[in-house]
Amino acid sequence: MKLREIGEDRLLGRLLPDLPLAKVVVHGPGDDCAVVETRDRRNFFVLKTDCVVAGVHFLETAKAGDVGWKAMVRPLSDFAATSAVPQFALITLIAPEQAKVEWMEELYRGLRRAAKRFKVSIVGGETSSTSGPVAISVSVVGFVERGRCVSRRGGNVGDDLFVTGRLGGATKQKHLQFVPRIAESRWLTKNFSIHAMIDISDGLGADLPRLAAANRVGFTVETENLPLTRGAKIDDAISEGEDYELLFAISPRERTHLQREWRKKFRKLPLTRIGSLSQLSSKNKQLLQRGYAHFQQSG
């Protein structure tokens, strides 16, 4: 059996169930970030690693500074989905021997720029040669208060589904320059009870079913209400990916208050109700086009 035959989600379903987990693990594999108990009774320890690979996450013609920015903020988008505060990062750089030193220096300028923007200290890492394309892996650690930690789990039937920003068209340029929604996430968990949350990296068509599956519920989407980037179509918003917006579930009782306060706080950033969580049933299962799926893009 080849990886292209099963794809990312089914592969992880085969690899993750038997991993050893200590009792202190609050959220392990299958969530946006790992969350671990510490001796500090006020906070959890949060960990995330992510990577960008030439030809997969960026074209080789992309500016190295933009690639560095994206490499750093990709794991920070998962921190936003957990409402966590990033603090320290490790960088692993894997490159062929013919790569240009000047490109690597510009790459690190992008990494430093993003780290400075979000007050993350780059404390070490690793370098390795390869015969394949350039790859940059970034591991981030930080914390989240116990009362503000959010995961993919916790959603209820009837919860409203909201999405930040606009969807679709990100692969043209936004995916190299996006800003992770950490500030928005921290504001949400300070002022509201967010039941479940995920960042949209592989597309609404992939990440919404993941959120629903984590809660063993179904969902309905009002596709006509999807907030589209200028020039994007509904299909783009569902299937393209690389949006890095937040998708979250919240009680409908808080809808009016949330929308009113959001407009006051984030005047330039849309917040859109796109549907709700529903009973899991084959009769009301809504089919969305798949978003991005690793190992399956060529077939």
C-alpha positions in Angstrom: 0.0 0.0 0.0 1.3 3.5 -0.9 0.8 6.7 1.0 -1.1 8.2 -2.0 -3.7 5.5 -1.5 -4.7 6.4 2.0 -3.7 10.1 2.4 -2.7 12.0 5.5 -5.6 11.5 7.8 -5.9 7.8 7.3 -2.1 7.4 7.7 -2.2 9.3 11.0 -5.1 7.1 12.1 -2.8 4.1 11.7 0.3 5.6 13.3 -1.0 7.6 16.3 -3.2 5.3 18.4 -0.5 3.3 20.1 1.9 6.1 21.0 3.0 6.2 24.6 1.4 9.1 26.5 2.1 10.1 30.1 -0.8 11.0 32.4 0.3 14.6 32.3 -0.6 14.9 28.6 -3.8 17.0 28.3 -4.0 17.1 24.5 -1.8 14.9 22.4 -1.6 13.8 18.8 -4.6 14.8 16.7 -5.0 18.3 18.0 -3.5 21.5 16.8 -0.9 21.7 19.6 0.2 19.3 22.3 -0.8 20.5 25.8 0.9 19.2 28.9 0.4 19.5 32.7 3.1 21.3 34.7 3.8 22.0 38.3 2.4 25.5 37.7 -1.2 25.0 38.5 -2.2 28.2 36.6 -0.8 27.2 33.2 -0.3 24.4 30.7 2.8 23.8 28.7 2.1 24.0 24.9 4.3 22.4 22.1 4.0 22.5 18.3 6.3 21.6 15.4 5.6 22.4 11.7 7.6 22.6 8.5 7.6 24.1 5.1 9.1 22.3 2.1 10.0 23.7 -1.3 7.5 22.6 -4.0 4.9 21.8 -1.3 4.5 24.9 0.8 6.3 27.4 -1.4 7.6 27.7 -4.9 11.3 27.8 -5.4 10.8 31.3 -7.0 9.4 32.6 -3.7 11.3 35.3 -1.8 13.5 33.7 0.9 12.3 36.3 3.5 8.7 35.4 2.9 9.5 31.7 3.2 11.2 32.4 6.6 8.2 34.4 7.8 5.8 31.5 6.8 8.0 28.9 8.4 7.8 30.7 11.7 4.2 31.7 11.7 2.7 28.3 10.6 3.1 26.7 14.1 2.0 30.0 15.6 -1.3 29.6 13.8 -1.8 26.4 15.7 -0.9 28.3 18.9 -3.8 30.6 18.0 -6.1 27.7 17.6 -5.2 26.7 21.2 -5.3 30.3 22.4 -1.7 29.8 23.6 1.2 32.2 24.0 4.4 31.2 22.1 7.7 31.8 23.8 10.7 29.8 22.3 11.5 28.2 19.0 14.0 25.7 17.5 14.8 25.9 13.8 15.8 22.8 11.8 17.2 23.7 8.3 17.6 21.0 5.7 19.2 22.1 2.4 21.2 20.7 -0.6 24.8 21.6 -0.8 24.2 23.7 -3.9 21.8 26.1 -2.1 23.0 29.7 -2.0 24.2 31.2 1.2 22.6 34.5 0.4 19.2 32.8 0.1 19.7 31.2 3.6 20.6 34.5 5.1 17.5 36.1 3.7 15.5 33.1 5.0 16.7 33.8 8.5 15.9 37.5 8.2 12.3 36.4 7.6 12.4 34.0 10.5 13.8 36.7 12.8 11.3 39.2 11.7 8.3 36.9 12.5 9.9 35.8 15.8 10.4 39.5 16.8 6.8 40.3 15.8 5.4 37.7 18.2 8.0 37.9 20.9 9.4 34.5 20.3 13.1 33.7 21.2 14.9 31.5 18.7 17.0 29.4 21.1 18.7 26.8 18.8 18.1 24.1 16.2 19.8 21.9 13.7 21.1 21.9 10.2 21.4 18.9 7.8 22.2 18.3 4.1 19.9 16.6 1.7 19.7 15.6 -1.9 16.1 16.8 -2.0 14.5 20.2 -1.8 15.0 22.8 1.0 12.9 22.2 4.1 12.6 24.3 7.3 11.1 22.8 10.4 10.1 25.1 13.3 9.3 23.8 16.8 7.6 26.2 19.3 6.9 26.0 23.0 4.9 28.3 25.2 2.0 28.3 27.6 -1.8 28.7 28.0 -3.8 29.4 31.1 -5.8 26.4 32.2 -9.1 28.4 31.9 -8.3 29.6 28.4 -7.0 26.4 26.7 -9.1 25.4 23.6 -8.9 22.3 21.5 -10.7 20.7 18.6 -12.9 18.9 21.2 -15.7 20.5 23.3 -18.2 21.5 20.6 -21.9 20.7 21.0 -24.8 20.1 18.7 -26.4 23.4 18.0 -23.2 25.5 18.4 -22.7 28.3 16.0 -19.7 28.0 13.6 -17.7 31.2 13.0 -14.7 32.0 10.9 -12.4 34.9 11.0 -11.2 36.9 8.0 -11.8 35.8 4.4 -11.3 32.5 2.6 -10.0 31.5 -0.8 -7.3 32.9 -3.0 -4.5 32.6 -0.4 -2.2 30.5 -2.6 -1.6 33.6 -4.8 0.4 35.4 -2.1 -1.3 35.6 1.3 0.0 32.2 2.4 3.5 33.7 2.4 2.6 36.8 4.4 -0.3 35.8 6.6 -0.6 37.0 10.3 -1.6 34.2 12.7 -4.7 35.1 14.7 -3.1 35.0 18.1 -4.4 38.4 19.3 -7.9 37.6 18.1 -7.8 34.1 19.8 -6.5 35.5 23.1 -9.3 38.2 23.0 -11.9 35.5 22.3 -11.0 33.3 25.2 -10.7 36.2 27.6 -14.2 37.4 26.8 -16.2 34.3 25.7 -16.5 30.6 26.2 -15.1 29.1 23.0 -16.1 25.4 22.9 -13.8 24.2 20.1 -11.4 25.7 17.6 -9.1 24.9 14.7 -7.0 26.9 12.2 -7.9 26.5 8.6 -4.7 25.5 6.9 -5.8 22.7 4.6 -9.0 24.3 3.5 -12.5 24.5 5.0 -13.4 21.3 3.2 -10.8 19.4 5.2 -10.6 21.2 8.5 -14.3 21.6 9.3 -14.9 17.8 9.0 -11.8 17.3 11.3 -13.4 19.6 13.9 -16.7 17.9 13.6 -15.1 14.4 13.8 -13.2 15.4 17.0 -16.6 16.1 18.6 -18.5 13.2 17.0 -21.1 15.5 15.5 -22.1 16.6 12.0 -22.3 20.1 10.6 -24.2 22.4 8.3 -22.6 25.1 6.2 -24.4 28.1 4.6 -22.1 28.3 1.6 -23.7 31.5 0.4 -22.5 33.2 3.6 -18.8 32.2 3.3 -16.6 35.3 3.5 -14.7 35.3 0.2 -11.5 37.0 -0.6 -11.9 39.4 -3.6 -11.9 37.4 -6.8 -12.3 34.0 -5.0 -15.2 31.6 -5.6 -17.0 29.4 -3.1 -15.1 26.4 -4.4 -11.8 28.2 -3.7 -12.9 29.0 -0.1 -13.7 25.3 0.5 -10.9 23.5 -1.2 -7.8 25.7 -1.7 -6.4 25.9 1.8 -3.6 28.1 3.1 -6.0 30.6 4.7 -4.8 30.3 8.3 -8.0 31.7 9.7 -9.7 30.5 12.8 -12.8 28.3 12.7 -14.6 28.0 16.1 -17.7 26.7 17.8 -19.6 28.8 20.4 -23.0 28.7 22.0 -25.7 30.5 19.9 -26.7 32.4 23.1 -23.5 34.4 22.7 -23.9 35.2 19.0 -25.3 38.8 19.3 -22.8 39.8 22.0 -19.9 38.3 20.2 -20.7 40.0 16.9 -21.2 43.4 18.5 -18.0 43.3 20.6 -15.9 41.9 17.7 -16.9 44.8 15.5 -15.7 47.2 18.2 -12.4 45.4 18.7 -11.5 44.3 15.2 -13.1 46.8 12.9 -11.1 45.7 9.8 -11.3 42.0 10.2 -14.6 40.2 9.4 -16.1 37.6 11.7 -18.8 35.5 9.9 -21.2 32.9 11.1 -21.0 30.1 8.4 -23.2 27.4 9.9 -23.6 25.2 13.0 -22.7 21.8 14.5 -25.5 19.2 14.1 -26.4 15.7 14.9 -24.2 13.1 13.2 -26.4 11.4 10.7 -25.9 10.0 7.2 -29.1 11.7 6.2 -27.8 15.2 6.9 -24.2 14.6 6.1 -22.9 17.5 4.1 -20.4 16.8 1.4 -17.6 19.4 1.0 -14.9 19.1 -1.6 -11.7 18.0 0.1 -9.2 20.6 1.0 -5.5 20.0 0.7 -4.5 16.4 1.4 -0.8 15.5 1.8 0.4 12.5 -0.4 -2.7 12.7 -2.6 -2.2 15.9 -4.7 -0.9 14.1 -7.7 -3.7 11.7 -8.1 
